[in-house]
Amino acid sequence: MIVALDALEGSPHPARSKQLAINDESREIRRMRLDKWRVVYLVLEERPVILAIRKRPPYNYEDLKDLIEE
């Protein structure tokens, strides 16, 4: 998992990541699935800022709004 997280630094848009559909289009929030984990991150100036690493299932993004506000 650490290798995949380090790789985000050089490429915050890997093929296995997806942009999340949220109401705030001014921010690019993405998620990446790593085995049994979900990494949720914000892309700022082409650099990733990890918001959360959560075990899946059943991570359903209920805390996403709070994470973005922090």
C-alpha positions as CSV (number, residue, x, y, z in Angstrom):
1,M,0.0,0.0,0.0
2,I,2.9,2.4,0.8
3,V,4.3,2.0,-2.7
4,A,0.9,2.9,-4.2
5,L,0.5,6.0,-2.0
6,D,4.1,7.1,-2.8
7,A,3.2,6.7,-6.5
8,L,0.3,9.2,-6.1
9,E,2.9,11.9,-5.5
10,G,4.2,11.6,-9.1
11,S,0.8,10.9,-10.7
12,P,-2.4,11.9,-8.8
13,H,-4.6,10.5,-11.6
14,P,-3.7,6.8,-11.8
15,A,-5.9,4.6,-14.0
16,R,-7.2,2.7,-11.0
17,S,-8.5,5.9,-9.3
18,K,-11.9,7.5,-9.9
19,Q,-13.1,11.0,-9.4
20,L,-16.0,11.2,-6.9
21,A,-19.2,13.0,-7.9
22,I,-19.7,15.6,-5.2
23,N,-21.6,18.9,-5.2
24,D,-18.5,21.0,-5.0
25,E,-17.0,21.1,-8.5
26,S,-14.3,23.5,-7.6
27,R,-12.4,20.6,-5.9
28,E,-11.2,17.4,-7.4
29,I,-11.9,14.6,-4.9
30,R,-10.7,11.1,-6.0
31,R,-10.7,7.6,-4.6
32,M,-8.4,4.7,-5.2
33,R,-9.1,1.1,-4.1
34,L,-6.2,-0.8,-2.7
35,D,-7.1,-4.4,-1.7
36,K,-9.5,-4.0,1.2
37,W,-8.8,-0.3,1.6
38,R,-10.2,2.8,0.0
39,V,-8.0,5.9,-0.2
40,V,-9.8,9.2,-0.6
41,Y,-7.8,12.2,-1.6
42,L,-8.0,15.8,-2.8
43,V,-5.9,16.9,-5.8
44,L,-4.5,20.4,-5.2
45,E,-2.2,22.0,-7.8
46,E,-1.6,18.5,-9.2
47,R,-0.5,17.2,-5.8
48,P,-2.5,14.7,-3.8
49,V,-3.7,15.4,-0.2
50,I,-4.9,12.3,1.4
51,L,-8.2,12.8,3.3
52,A,-8.8,9.3,4.6
53,I,-7.9,5.7,4.3
54,R,-10.9,3.5,5.2
55,K,-11.5,-0.2,5.2
56,R,-14.1,-1.4,2.7
57,P,-16.7,-2.5,2.7
58,P,-18.9,-0.8,4.0
59,Y,-17.2,2.6,3.5
60,N,-20.0,4.8,2.0
61,Y,-18.4,8.3,2.2
62,E,-20.7,9.6,4.9
63,D,-17.9,11.5,6.5
64,L,-16.6,13.0,3.2
65,K,-18.1,16.4,3.7
66,D,-16.4,16.7,7.1
67,L,-13.1,15.5,5.7
68,I,-13.2,18.2,3.0
69,E,-14.0,20.9,5.4
70,E,-11.0,20.1,7.6
